[in-house]
Amino acid sequence: MIKEGNDVNKKKGLHIFNNSMDTRANCMSASSDIHIYKYKRVVLPNLKKEDGFIEIPVLGMAIILIFLVIIMVMALVYGIQTKLVTTYDWFGEAMNYAAQASNMDGDVSMVALRTAETKQYFKSAFADMIEGSVSGDSFIPNNYNYYPGNIEIKSFESVVPGDPVPGGTANQPGYMAVIEVPVFNDKIPFNDKQYVSKQMRYFAVVKSTTTN
């Protein structure tokens, strides 16, 4: 009887142990399912959001960089255009002054003979306007930050009625000059150093003061 009781107790203990192991296994399985569920519902969406957050700053920085480059190029173009307009105004004023200074008597028959004299008046006046000096046919600016090189006289000649001039043909005698103006000599974004110059032409009329 004692032996049978022991056997019964052993069977009960084994049954309880098995039930305990099954319960523990079920708990572990349930816990694993819960972790997988949390990973899918919480972790994965957050990772996707983080990827988006990484892409958005990079895209934003690229847009800002492109925007800054556009602003720099626009400022550069505006500066060059302003410099060209200012220089052309000075060029025209110096030419008009020279044409009249060398022909104060208004004798248009002497226009061609006074070309060299008119050119000297022009050099002096234009050099003062750009705040530079003259060497031969070159104007040497005192400020190379504004003009990144010398301004060169390419031609200076007298004009008679019928000669081609900027905008058509001349109706009166005068003088036409061509100069080359450096306006830029520096690096630009995403490119090498660039040198930019512009040729300008101007026709100055000699006004006649003679009467018939």
N, CA, C and O of each residue as an XYZ file, in Angstrom:
848
protein
N       0.832     -1.201      0.000
C       0.000      0.000      0.000
C       0.862      1.244      0.000
O       0.571      2.227     -0.681
N       1.952      1.177      0.796
C       2.841      2.336      0.848
C       3.463      2.578     -0.502
O       3.591      3.720     -0.942
N       3.855      1.493     -1.167
C       4.495      1.619     -2.484
C       3.541      2.198     -3.493
O       3.921      3.045     -4.302
N       2.273      1.736     -3.452
C       1.293      2.257     -4.403
C       1.059      3.748     -4.162
O       0.865      4.514     -5.106
N       1.078      4.156     -2.880
C       0.899      5.578     -2.569
C       2.021      6.419     -3.105
O       1.825      7.530     -3.597
N       3.228      5.847     -2.993
C       4.380      6.599     -3.532
C       4.288      6.769     -5.033
O       4.612      7.823     -5.581
N       3.834      5.693     -5.697
C       3.702      5.766     -7.157
C       2.678      6.819     -7.555
O       2.876      7.578     -8.504
N       1.568      6.846     -6.798
C       0.539      7.837     -7.098
C       1.064      9.245     -6.910
O       0.802     10.135     -7.719
N       1.821      9.441     -5.813
C       2.381     10.783     -5.561
C       3.356     11.196     -6.648
O       3.387     12.349     -7.078
N       4.176     10.199     -7.095
C       5.141     10.505     -8.148
C       4.433     10.927     -9.427
O       4.848     11.865    -10.108
N       3.324     10.194     -9.746
C       2.584     10.528    -10.955
C       1.974     11.909    -10.854
O       1.968     12.674    -11.819
N       1.444     12.228     -9.643
C       0.847     13.548     -9.456
C       1.910     14.640     -9.588
O       1.683     15.675    -10.216
N       3.077     14.387     -8.983
C       4.159     15.383     -9.072
C       4.615     15.593    -10.494
O       4.840     16.727    -10.916
N       4.756     14.500    -11.247
C       5.162     14.612    -12.648
C       4.128     15.374    -13.448
O       4.462     16.191    -14.306
N       2.840     15.093    -13.150
C       1.767     15.794    -13.860
C       1.796     17.298    -13.570
O       1.626     18.135    -14.457
N       2.022     17.601    -12.282
C       2.102     19.022    -11.898
C       3.294     19.686    -12.565
O       3.196     20.824    -13.024
N       4.446     18.968    -12.623
C       5.652     19.519    -13.252
C       5.418     19.792    -14.744
O       5.804     20.828    -15.285
N       4.761     18.802    -15.382
C       4.479     18.969    -16.815
C       3.557     20.148    -17.062
O       3.751     20.930    -17.992
N       2.540     20.258    -16.202
C       1.618     21.389    -16.349
C       2.341     22.713    -16.145
O       2.075     23.697    -16.836
N       3.263     22.720    -15.179
C       4.030     23.950    -14.917
C       4.898     24.322    -16.108
O       4.987     25.493    -16.477
N       5.539     23.325    -16.709
C       6.391     23.573    -17.879
C       5.563     24.068    -19.059
O       5.973     24.963    -19.798
N       4.375     23.456    -19.216
C       3.505     23.898    -20.317
C       3.065     25.333    -20.110
O       3.041     26.132    -21.046
N       2.718     25.650    -18.870
C       2.288     27.014    -18.563
C       3.406     28.006    -18.831
O       3.189     29.078    -19.395
N       4.636     27.617    -18.405
C       5.782     28.509    -18.629
C       6.051     28.687    -20.120
O       6.355     29.784    -20.587
N       5.932     27.587    -20.851
C       6.161     27.664    -22.304
C       5.120     28.553    -22.964
O       5.425     29.350    -23.850
N       3.870     28.393    -22.504
C       2.803     29.229    -23.056
C       3.033     30.698    -22.743
O       2.799     31.572    -23.577
N       3.501     30.956    -21.513
C       3.790     32.350    -21.135
C       4.903     32.935    -21.981
O       4.822     34.081    -22.423
N       5.965     32.128    -22.210
C       7.081     32.599    -23.026
C       6.625     32.859    -24.456
O       7.034     33.839    -25.079
N       5.766     31.967    -24.976
C       5.259     32.150    -26.337
C       4.422     33.413    -26.430
O       4.526     34.179    -27.388
N       3.579     33.618    -25.403
C       2.739     34.820    -25.399
C       3.589     36.077    -25.303
O       3.316     37.076    -25.969
N       4.643     36.018    -24.452
C       5.543     37.171    -24.313
C       6.247     37.477    -25.625
O       6.402     38.637    -26.007
N       6.679     36.397    -26.324
C       7.343     36.582    -27.619
C       6.400     37.210    -28.625
O       6.782     38.084    -29.403
N       5.125     36.732    -28.593
C       4.141     37.307    -29.521
C       3.916     38.787    -29.237
O       3.752     39.598    -30.149
N       3.914     39.118    -27.941
C       3.719     40.518    -27.559
C       4.869     41.380    -28.064
O       4.639     42.480    -28.566
N       6.134     40.884    -27.937
C       7.309     41.637    -28.410
C       7.268     41.820    -29.918
O       7.580     42.894    -30.432
N       6.885     40.770    -30.619
C       6.793     40.874    -32.088
C       5.727     41.884    -32.478
O       5.912     42.685    -33.394
N       4.604     41.832    -31.764
C       3.507     42.774    -32.027
C       3.961     44.215    -31.813
O       3.692     45.094    -32.632
N       4.668     44.444    -30.675
C       5.171     45.786    -30.392
C       6.177     46.221    -31.447
O       6.179     47.382    -31.855
N       7.030     45.305    -31.894
C       8.036     45.647    -32.896
C       7.375     46.106    -34.195
O       7.784     47.085    -34.820
N       6.322     45.348    -34.581
C       5.648     45.691    -35.833
C       4.857     46.980    -35.720
O       4.828     47.787    -36.650
N       4.203     47.173    -34.554
C       3.314     48.323    -34.393
C       4.019     49.612    -33.986
O       3.559     50.706    -34.314
N       5.136     49.483    -33.272
C       5.807     50.665    -32.707
C       7.171     50.906    -33.322
O       7.451     52.008    -33.794
N       8.026     49.893    -33.324
C       9.428     50.082    -33.736
C       9.533     50.335    -35.228
O      10.179     51.297    -35.645
N       8.902     49.479    -36.052
C       9.021     49.632    -37.500
C       8.505     50.985    -37.993
O       9.192     51.636    -38.781
N       7.310     51.439    -37.558
C       6.871     52.777    -37.997
C       7.834     53.878    -37.596
O       8.053     54.819    -38.360
N       8.418     53.773    -36.394
C       9.371     54.793    -35.956
C      10.621     54.791    -36.820
O      11.174     55.847    -37.129
N      11.065     53.594    -37.211
C      12.240     53.530    -38.094
C      11.945     54.184    -39.433
O      12.783     54.892    -39.990
N      10.740     53.937    -39.945
C      10.370     54.568    -41.213
C      10.317     56.077    -41.079
O      10.742     56.804    -41.977
N       9.791     56.547    -39.949
C       9.741     57.988    -39.718
C      11.141     58.575    -39.646
O      11.396     59.659    -40.170
N      12.058     57.846    -38.986
C      13.429     58.346    -38.872
C      14.082     58.440    -40.236
O      14.822     59.385    -40.506
N      13.814     57.460    -41.108
C      14.342     57.538    -42.471
C      13.833     58.787    -43.157
O      14.589     59.472    -43.847
N      12.553     59.091    -42.974
C      11.984     60.296    -43.569
C      12.623     61.546    -43.015
O      12.892     62.497    -43.749
N      12.874     61.541    -41.681
C      13.513     62.700    -41.054
C      14.922     62.898    -41.582
O      15.397     64.030    -41.679
N      15.596     61.802    -41.926
C      16.952     61.912    -42.480
C      16.901     62.500    -43.880
O      17.723     63.345    -44.233
N      15.923     62.047    -44.689
C      15.822     62.522    -46.068
C      15.404     63.983    -46.127
O      15.909     64.736    -46.960
N      14.490     64.395    -45.254
C      13.976     65.771    -45.292
C      15.070     66.802    -45.029
O      15.160     67.771    -45.782
N      15.928     66.643    -43.975
C      17.004     67.637    -43.780
C      17.969     67.701    -44.948
O      18.419     68.787    -45.314
N      18.304     66.543    -45.553
C      19.229     66.540    -46.695
C      18.616     67.296    -47.867
O      19.279     68.105    -48.515
N      17.339     67.019    -48.129
C      16.655     67.728    -49.211
C      16.559     69.215    -48.916
O      16.736     70.045    -49.808
N      16.275     69.553    -47.653
C      16.191     70.968    -47.272
C      17.517     71.682    -47.440
O      17.560     72.819    -47.909
N      18.609     71.012    -47.056
C      19.939     71.619    -47.212
C      20.274     71.822    -48.682
O      20.863     72.836    -49.056
N      19.895     70.852    -49.519
C      20.165     70.986    -50.957
C      19.395     72.162    -51.541
O      19.934     72.921    -52.348
N      18.141     72.314    -51.139
C      17.331     73.429    -51.632
C      17.927     74.762    -51.191
O      17.990     75.711    -51.972
N      18.365     74.825    -49.926
C      18.976     76.060    -49.416
C      20.255     76.383    -50.182
O      20.502     77.540    -50.524
N      21.077     75.351    -50.455
C      22.322     75.559    -51.193
C      22.038     76.083    -52.594
O      22.681     77.030    -53.046
N      21.080     75.472    -53.282
C      20.728     75.922    -54.632
C      20.213     77.359    -54.594
O      20.551     78.172    -55.453
N      19.405     77.656    -53.601
C      18.850     79.009    -53.452
C      19.968     80.033    -53.241
O      19.935     81.120    -53.819
N      20.961     79.682    -52.407
C      22.083     80.591    -52.156
C      22.912     80.812    -53.421
O      23.351     81.929    -53.693
N      23.125     79.741    -54.194
C      23.891     79.869    -55.446
C      23.150     80.785    -56.421
O      23.768     81.624    -57.077
N      21.834     80.626    -56.517
C      21.038     81.482    -57.409
C      21.155     82.945    -56.995
O      21.300     83.828    -57.840
N      21.089     83.196    -55.674
C      21.216     84.568    -55.176
C      22.592     85.136    -55.520
O      22.704     86.289    -55.936
N      23.645     84.319    -55.344
C      25.004     84.777    -55.652
C      25.150     85.117    -57.127
O      25.740     86.140    -57.475
N      24.616     84.265    -57.995
C      24.716     84.508    -59.439
C      23.932     85.759    -59.828
O      24.406     86.568    -60.626
N      22.730     85.919    -59.263
C      21.931     87.106    -59.555
C      22.625     88.379    -59.088
O      22.604     89.394    -59.784
N      23.244     88.324    -57.901
C      23.984     89.489    -57.395
C      25.178     89.795    -58.291
O      25.491     90.957    -58.551
N      25.842     88.734    -58.762
C      26.991     88.914    -59.647
C      26.574     89.560    -60.962
O      27.220     90.498    -61.431
N      25.502     89.062    -61.552
C      25.010     89.615    -62.822
C      24.584     91.067    -62.643
O      24.877     91.918    -63.482
N      23.890     91.341    -61.540
C      23.446     92.713    -61.270
C      24.650     93.650    -61.117
O      24.640     94.766    -61.636
N      25.678     93.195    -60.407
C      26.884     94.012    -60.227
C      27.579     94.306    -61.545
O      28.043     95.423    -61.774
N      27.651     93.293    -62.420
C      28.295     93.479    -63.726
C      27.487     94.456    -64.584
O      28.055     95.342    -65.223
N      26.166     94.292    -64.596
C      25.320     95.195    -65.390
C      25.426     96.633    -64.899
O      25.497     97.568    -65.697
N      25.437     96.801    -63.577
C      25.566     98.151    -63.011
C      26.896     98.774    -63.404
O      26.961     99.950    -63.759
N      27.946     97.981    -63.337
C      29.282     98.482    -63.703
C      29.332     98.875    -65.182
O      29.922     99.896    -65.536
N      28.712     98.065    -66.043
C      28.716     98.368    -67.474
C      27.943     99.651    -67.774
O      28.392    100.485    -68.561
N      26.782     99.802    -67.143
C      25.975    101.006    -67.371
C      26.722    102.251    -66.903
O      26.753    103.261    -67.607
N      27.318    102.182    -65.723
C      28.068    103.325    -65.181
C      29.247    103.680    -66.084
O      29.483    104.850    -66.385
N      29.976    102.663    -66.507
C      31.148    102.902    -67.358
C      30.746    103.503    -68.697
O      31.416    104.399    -69.209
N      29.643    103.003    -69.264
C      29.206    103.541    -70.551
C      28.778    105.004    -70.419
O      29.018    105.808    -71.320
N      28.156    105.338    -69.316
C      27.790    106.743    -69.092
C      29.038    107.621    -69.028
O      29.077    108.693    -69.632
N      30.048    107.172    -68.302
C      31.297    107.928    -68.222
C      31.969    108.021    -69.591
O      32.494    109.067    -69.972
N      31.942    106.911    -70.317
C      32.515    106.859    -71.660
C      31.854    107.910    -72.556
O      32.539    108.658    -73.253
N      30.534    107.959    -72.533
C      29.803    108.920    -73.350
C      30.081    110.358    -72.946
O      30.252    111.223    -73.805
N      30.128    110.621    -71.649
C      30.411    111.985    -71.178
C      31.811    112.432    -71.594
O      32.004    113.567    -72.028
N      32.785    111.530    -71.458
C      34.167    111.880    -71.835
C      34.275    112.136    -73.339
O      34.990    113.046    -73.758
N      33.571    111.345    -74.155
C      33.615    111.523    -75.601
C      32.958    112.837    -76.018
O      33.493    113.568    -76.851
N      31.807    113.129    -75.441
C      31.123    114.387    -75.790
C      31.962    115.595    -75.385
O      32.050    116.580    -76.118
N      32.566    115.504    -74.223
C      33.436    116.597    -73.770
C      34.607    116.780    -74.727
O      34.912    117.906    -75.121
N      35.268    115.683    -75.105
C      36.448    115.766    -75.975
C      36.083    116.317    -77.357
O      36.817    117.126    -77.925
N      34.942    115.869    -77.890
C      34.534    116.322    -79.224
C      34.302    117.824    -79.262
O      34.617    118.475    -80.259
N      33.754    118.382    -78.188
C      33.490    119.822    -78.157
C      34.741    120.622    -77.766
O      34.973    121.724    -78.264
N      35.540    120.039    -76.859
C      36.730    120.774    -76.388
C      37.732    121.012    -77.504
O      38.411    122.039    -77.522
N      37.830    120.072    -78.434
C      38.809    120.221    -79.521
C      38.241    120.980    -80.718
O      38.963    121.292    -81.665
N      36.976    121.265    -80.669
C      36.342    121.974    -81.790
C      35.488    123.125    -81.267
O      34.309    123.244    -81.599
N      36.100    123.958    -80.455
C      35.362    125.069    -79.846
C      34.871    126.070    -80.900
O      33.869    126.753    -80.691
N      35.571    126.151    -82.019
C      35.164    127.114    -83.044
C      34.011    126.612    -83.893
O      33.434    127.369    -84.674
N      33.661    125.299    -83.739
C      32.545    124.754    -84.503
C      32.822    124.566    -85.976
O      31.891    124.402    -86.764
N      34.094    124.587    -86.366
C      34.452    124.429    -87.781
C      34.533    122.933    -88.086
O      35.552    122.296    -87.819
N      33.471    122.382    -88.638
C      33.416    120.936    -88.863
C      34.384    120.468    -89.936
O      34.663    119.275    -90.058
N      34.893    121.415    -90.710
C      35.862    121.023    -91.743
C      37.182    120.594    -91.118
O      38.011    119.982    -91.791
N      37.390    120.904    -89.844
C      38.647    120.591    -89.165
C      38.544    119.342    -88.275
O      39.489    118.991    -87.569
N      37.401    118.693    -88.322
C      37.168    117.552    -87.414
C      38.233    116.470    -87.589
O      38.837    116.040    -86.606
N      38.470    116.025    -88.818
C      39.422    114.935    -89.050
C      40.835    115.332    -88.637
O      41.579    114.505    -88.110
N      41.212    116.589    -88.869
C      42.562    117.033    -88.527
C      42.774    117.127    -87.017
O      43.914    117.151    -86.553
N      41.703    117.178    -86.262
C      41.819    117.332    -84.814
C      41.577    116.006    -84.054
O      41.291    116.014    -82.857
N      41.696    114.886    -84.760
C      41.437    113.582    -84.144
C      42.402    113.302    -82.991
O      41.980    112.864    -81.921
N      43.697    113.554    -83.205
C      44.691    113.271    -82.153
C      44.453    114.150    -80.928
O      44.570    113.691    -79.791
N      44.121    115.401    -81.167
C      43.856    116.315    -80.061
C      42.614    115.877    -79.281
O      42.588    115.910    -78.051
N      41.596    115.468    -80.024
C      40.355    115.012    -79.383
C      40.609    113.762    -78.549
O      40.054    113.611    -77.460
N      41.438    112.877    -79.058
C      41.760    111.646    -78.332
C      42.445    111.961    -77.005
O      42.177    111.311    -75.995
N      43.322    112.950    -77.008
C      44.004    113.332    -75.763
C      43.021    113.919    -74.753
O      43.118    113.644    -73.557
N      42.080    114.723    -75.228
C      41.045    115.245    -74.327
C      40.231    114.084    -73.718
O      39.916    114.068    -72.529
N      39.912    113.128    -74.583
C      39.134    111.976    -74.108
C      39.897    111.192    -73.041
O      39.328    110.832    -72.011
N      41.170    110.929    -73.280
C      41.976    110.169    -72.318
C      41.999    110.852    -70.954
O      41.820    110.214    -69.916
N      42.221    112.144    -70.982
C      42.307    112.892    -69.725
C      40.983    112.863    -68.963
O      40.951    112.636    -67.754
N      39.886    113.099    -69.699
C      38.572    113.146    -69.045
C      38.159    111.770    -68.516
O      37.665    111.660    -67.394
N      38.357    110.734    -69.314
C      37.918    109.398    -68.907
C      38.757    108.861    -67.749
O      38.232    108.190    -66.860
N      40.047    109.151    -67.758
C      40.911    108.714    -66.660
C      40.457    109.337    -65.342
O      40.456    108.676    -64.304
N      40.071    110.612    -65.390
C      39.560    111.258    -64.174
C      38.261    110.608    -63.699
O      38.044    110.451    -62.498
N      37.412    110.237    -64.630
C      36.121    109.648    -64.260
C      36.266    108.281    -63.603
O      35.538    107.971    -62.660
N      37.187    107.466    -64.083
C      37.364    106.140    -63.488
C      38.380    106.167    -62.347
O      38.691    105.138    -61.747
N      38.887    107.362    -62.061
C      39.894    107.529    -61.001
C      41.110    106.635    -61.263
O      41.509    105.819    -60.432
N      41.679    106.830    -62.456
C      42.849    106.064    -62.846
C      43.855    106.936    -63.559
O      43.786    108.164    -63.511
N      44.799    106.276    -64.226
C      45.834    106.985    -64.975
C      45.887    106.442    -66.399
O      45.239    105.446    -66.721
N      46.673    107.112    -67.250
C      46.769    106.728    -68.657
C      48.188    106.302    -68.978
O      49.155    106.940    -68.562
N      48.298    105.201    -69.732
C      49.591    104.745    -70.237
C      49.382    104.289    -71.673
O      48.865    103.199    -71.920
N      49.792    105.138    -72.625
C      49.549    104.827    -74.028
C      48.056    104.831    -74.307
O      47.383    105.839    -74.096
N      47.535    103.697    -74.783
C      46.106    103.558    -75.033
C      45.413    102.733    -73.939
O      44.346    102.162    -74.164
N      46.019    102.681    -72.783
C      45.457    101.917    -71.664
C      45.098    102.848    -70.508
O      45.844    103.768    -70.171
N      43.962    102.589    -69.924
C      43.568    103.271    -68.692
C      43.836    102.321    -67.525
O      43.331    101.199    -67.490
N      44.634    102.790    -66.580
C      45.026    101.952    -65.449
C      44.214    102.383    -64.229
O      44.442    103.468    -63.695
N      43.271    101.552    -63.780
C      42.436    101.948    -62.630
C      43.228    101.899    -61.324
O      44.079    101.031    -61.129
N      42.936    102.831    -60.452
C      43.562    102.795    -59.127
C      42.962    101.700    -58.255
O      43.619    101.197    -57.345
N      41.715    101.332    -58.533
C      41.031    100.307    -57.756
C      40.770     99.089    -58.636
O      39.826     99.072    -59.427
N      41.624     98.062    -58.488
C      41.451     96.855    -59.299
C      40.323     95.972    -58.783
O      39.983     94.976    -59.422
N      39.739     96.313    -57.644
C      38.571     95.576    -57.184
C      37.337     95.935    -58.010
O      36.408     95.136    -58.130
N      37.334     97.136    -58.575
C      36.195     97.554    -59.399
C      36.407     97.157    -60.853
O      35.537     96.541    -61.468
N      37.553     97.507    -61.395
C      37.937     97.058    -62.735
C      39.100     96.074    -62.572
O      40.202     96.487    -62.210
N      38.877     94.791    -62.831
C      39.934     93.791    -62.614
C      40.969     93.749    -63.740
O      41.440     92.673    -64.110
N      41.320     94.904    -64.279
C      42.284     94.980    -65.371
C      42.244     96.359    -66.001
O      41.452     97.214    -65.606
N      43.104     96.562    -66.979
C      43.166     97.854    -67.659
C      42.063     97.977    -68.717
O      41.693     97.002    -69.371
N      41.564     99.175    -68.861
C      40.614     99.470    -69.940
C      41.425     99.905    -71.157
O      42.265    100.801    -71.074
N      41.157     99.253    -72.288
C      41.961     99.492    -73.489
C      41.167    100.247    -74.557
O      39.995     99.962    -74.803
N      41.842    101.223    -75.188
C      41.264    101.894    -76.354
C      41.574    101.038    -77.581
O      42.738    100.873    -77.946
N      40.550    100.502    -78.208
C      40.748     99.657    -79.381
C      40.818    100.468    -80.669
O      41.536    100.112    -81.603
N      40.071    101.549    -80.705
C      40.143    102.426    -81.873
C      39.581    103.795    -81.509
O      38.745    103.929    -80.615
N      40.069    104.817    -82.230
C      39.575    106.185    -82.053
C      39.762    106.881    -83.393
O      40.890    107.080    -83.845
N      38.651    107.252    -84.029
C      38.743    107.803    -85.376
C      37.662    108.847    -85.618
O      36.645    108.895    -84.927
N      37.916    109.678    -86.620
C      36.938    110.696    -86.994
C      35.856    110.065    -87.881
O      36.077    109.045    -88.534
N      34.704    110.696    -87.882
C      33.556    110.187    -88.657
C      33.006    111.323    -89.503
O      32.896    112.459    -89.041
N      32.662    111.007    -90.741
C      32.019    111.979    -91.623
C      30.600    111.497    -91.904
O      30.308    110.310    -91.753
N      29.715    112.407    -92.311
C      28.336    111.994    -92.601
C      28.294    110.837    -93.591
O      28.961    110.851    -94.625
N      27.481    109.821    -93.238
C      27.355    108.633    -94.086
C      28.125    107.442    -93.558
O      27.861    106.311    -93.965
N      29.073    107.668    -92.659
C      29.827    106.551    -92.077
C      28.936    105.768    -91.109
O      28.062    106.346    -90.464
N      29.158    104.440    -91.007
C      28.374    103.654    -90.049
C      28.775    103.982    -88.614
O      29.958    104.083    -88.290
N      27.787    104.142    -87.784
C      27.994    104.413    -86.364
C      26.992    103.555    -85.585
O      26.049    103.026    -86.172
N      27.183    103.414    -84.290
C      26.219    102.642    -83.496
C      24.802    103.200    -83.665
O      24.551    104.378    -83.413
N      23.891    102.339    -84.091
C      22.503    102.760    -84.269
C      22.152    103.185    -85.674
O      20.999    103.537    -85.925
N      23.109    103.168    -86.622
C      22.796    103.544    -88.007
C      23.969    104.197    -88.700
O      25.088    103.686    -88.645
N      23.725    105.343    -89.365
C      24.767    106.084    -90.069
C      24.829    107.507    -89.538
O      23.844    108.055    -89.042
N      26.027    108.093    -89.660
C      26.225    109.444    -89.126
C      25.587    110.484    -90.049
O      25.708    110.422    -91.273
N      24.909    111.432    -89.422
C      24.350    112.569    -90.170
C      25.231    113.801    -90.039
O      25.128    114.736    -90.834
N      26.094    113.798    -89.035
C      27.008    114.911    -88.799
C      28.407    114.352    -88.526
O      28.553    113.184    -88.166
N      29.434    115.190    -88.698
C      30.793    114.722    -88.403
C      30.997    114.578    -86.894
O      30.285    115.183    -86.092
N      31.973    113.772    -86.537
C      32.274    113.590    -85.127
C      33.390    112.572    -84.936
O      34.250    112.414    -85.803
N      33.373    111.897    -83.822
C      34.418    110.916    -83.483
C      33.773    109.659    -82.896
O      32.808    109.737    -82.136
N      34.318    108.517    -83.260
C      33.843    107.252    -82.703
C      35.014    106.520    -82.057
O      36.090    106.401    -82.644
N      34.790    106.041    -80.860
C      35.818    105.301    -80.129
C      35.279    103.933    -79.732
O      34.079    103.759    -79.521
N      36.175    102.978    -79.635
C      35.850    101.630    -79.150
C      36.807    101.319    -78.002
O      38.026    101.406    -78.156
N      36.247    100.960    -76.862
C      37.070    100.576    -75.712
C      36.656     99.183    -75.244
O      35.529     98.747    -75.480
N      37.575     98.498    -74.582
C      37.272     97.185    -73.992
C      37.421     97.300    -72.486
O      38.468     97.689    -71.969
N      36.340     96.950    -71.799
C      36.271     97.145    -70.350
C      36.227     95.795    -69.639
O      35.306     95.013    -69.874
N      37.205     95.501    -68.774
C      37.122     94.282    -67.964
C      36.127     94.488    -66.825
O      36.180     95.501    -66.126
N      35.230     93.536    -66.640
C      34.205     93.698    -65.604
C      34.229     92.591    -64.558
O      33.659     92.745    -63.478
N      34.887     91.473    -64.872
C      34.906     90.369    -63.899
C      36.133     89.493    -64.137
O      36.462     89.155    -65.274
N      36.801     89.135    -63.042
C      37.942     88.223    -63.117
C      38.054     87.489    -61.776
O      38.858     87.843    -60.914
N      37.232     86.470    -61.636
C      37.180     85.762    -60.355
C      36.505     84.408    -60.558
O      36.057     84.082    -61.657
N      36.439     83.624    -59.476
C      35.760     82.334    -59.537
C      34.266     82.532    -59.361
O      33.816     83.445    -58.668
N      33.503     81.646    -60.008
C      32.065     81.622    -59.819
C      31.692     80.261    -59.258
O      32.453     79.308    -59.424
N      30.531     80.136    -58.590
C      30.163     78.863    -57.967
C      30.191     77.700    -58.944
O      29.631     77.779    -60.037
N      30.853     76.609    -58.535
C      30.933     75.361    -59.299
C      31.622     75.549    -60.651
O      31.325     74.830    -61.606
N      32.534     76.505    -60.732
C      33.256     76.722    -61.985
C      34.632     77.299    -61.679
O      34.918     77.708    -60.554
N      35.479     77.322    -62.712
C      36.821     77.860    -62.543
C      36.796     79.383    -62.639
O      35.746     80.000    -62.821
N      37.983     79.965    -62.511
C      38.116     81.407    -62.602
C      37.739     81.877    -64.000
O      38.158     81.298    -65.002
N      36.940     82.938    -64.048
C      36.448     83.458    -65.318
C      36.857     84.923    -65.489
O      36.844     85.710    -64.543
N      37.220     85.258    -66.736
C      37.543     86.650    -67.074
C      36.503     87.134    -68.077
O      36.315     86.525    -69.130
N      35.829     88.237    -67.744
C      34.777     88.768    -68.611
C      35.088     90.226    -68.934
O      35.365     91.028    -68.042
N      35.038     90.552    -70.203
C      35.215     91.946    -70.633
C      34.151     92.277    -71.672
O      33.540     91.391    -72.269
N      33.950     93.568    -71.868
C      32.905     94.032    -72.785
C      33.423     95.177    -73.630
O      33.999     96.133    -73.111
N      33.214     95.078    -74.945
C      33.573     96.182    -75.834
C      32.422     97.182    -75.915
O      31.251     96.810    -75.996
N      32.794     98.468    -75.890
C      31.809     99.545    -75.981
C      32.178    100.480    -77.119
O      33.353    100.757    -77.363
N      31.157    100.959    -77.809
C      31.343    101.928    -78.894
C      30.530    103.173    -78.591
O      29.431    103.105    -78.041
N      31.098    104.311    -78.963
C      30.341    105.555    -78.756
C      30.696    106.539    -79.858
O      31.858    106.703    -80.230
N      29.657    107.188    -80.365
C      29.840    108.209    -81.399
C      29.460    109.565    -80.823
O      28.328    109.777    -80.387
N      30.425    110.480    -80.830
C      30.198    111.829    -80.320
C      30.143    112.801    -81.492
O      31.061    112.853    -82.310
N      29.077    113.559    -81.565
C      28.861    114.496    -82.670
C      29.558    115.830    -82.372
O      29.557    116.304    -81.236
N      30.145    116.421    -83.406
C      30.700    117.771    -83.318
C      29.649    118.743    -83.846
O      29.248    118.680    -85.008
N      29.223    119.625    -82.982
C      28.175    120.576    -83.353
C      28.782    121.773    -84.080
O      29.747    122.379    -83.614
N      28.213    122.092    -85.201
C      28.693    123.219    -85.992
C      28.099    124.525    -85.462
O      26.911    124.603    -85.147
N      28.949    125.544    -85.370
C      28.479    126.870    -84.934
C      28.631    127.920    -86.026
O      28.397    129.108    -85.806
N      29.036    127.447    -87.229
C      29.203    128.383    -88.346
C      27.839    128.708    -88.956
O      26.928    127.880    -88.933
N      27.710    129.892    -89.488
C      26.440    130.320    -90.137
C      26.735    130.696    -91.563
O      27.814    131.195    -91.885
N      25.770    130.453    -92.409
C      25.940    130.794    -93.823
C      25.544    132.249    -94.059
O      25.616    132.732    -95.189
